């Protein structure tokens, strides 16, 4: 179908973007400061001009058609470029600009970084907020849809979308947390091969049960004996105290769990470092707010 771009109202493209992000006519109407009848009428016009239903109601959500999925990235990209051309995207002032950053995080972020961000926010009177989200099944689509601003994790995790932008904002020593009298913790570091043979917990940020350490062990010709896979710490320390299992965690995370019963030692010699990485969608590549947030993440590890 031929589309006459001269007849296509820019506000209809903005409606498309709002529907894509919210999956709701009501929420899209709120974002565009329109009544719901006006929004429904505009959607009817958009469907007519693009020759496709675009969004249909399913299970209480307005889900995109195949054609809408094809159009989403070019439309969102074009709108962002236009906003940057006519607006000021060169600076972000957290004391003036109100914004909520939606972040899909891992245990390291929530234990080590988030408390520091809250402290900095209180001390500097920021007007920004933070929402912690679960790791999405499809990171790229969640970022593109505006459901997330950042995904934090460890670089080169399995299934990492190659076209996402990324920034390494810190490094951590990786090691092993276990009972103080555990045989693995009796030297200056934990031998990688001995670690791989030990029954252990696996803490992963991915729903498929794979994690960074599994990929690293595979690169060394090793695999590990996983007794239990979990998505967060929860009762991990209690489990370690009641068993001979071990868990691999970063040094700063371990600081929260070292007790009279548990201890931590670095993995390998020389010490093995992991890269802490933030991911965002290319359409956010010149977002001053994202750049500001990445700077704060670096400060939190100093």
Secondary structure, 3 states (H helix, E strand, C coil): CCCCHHHCCHHHHHHHHHHHHHCCHHHHHHHHCCCHHHHHHHHHHHHHHHCCCCEEEECCEEEECHHHHHHHHHHHHHHHHHHHHHCCCCCCCCCCCCEEEEEECCHHHHHHHHHHHHHHHHHHCCCEEEEEECCCCCHHHHHHCCCCCEEEEECCCCCCCCCCEEEEEEEEEEEEEEECCCHHHCCCCECHHHHHCCCEEEECCCCCCCCHHHHHHHHCCCCCCEEEEECCCCCHHHHHHCCCCEEEEEHHHHCCCCCCCEEEEEECCCCCEEEEEEEECHHHCCCHHHHHHHHHHHHHCC
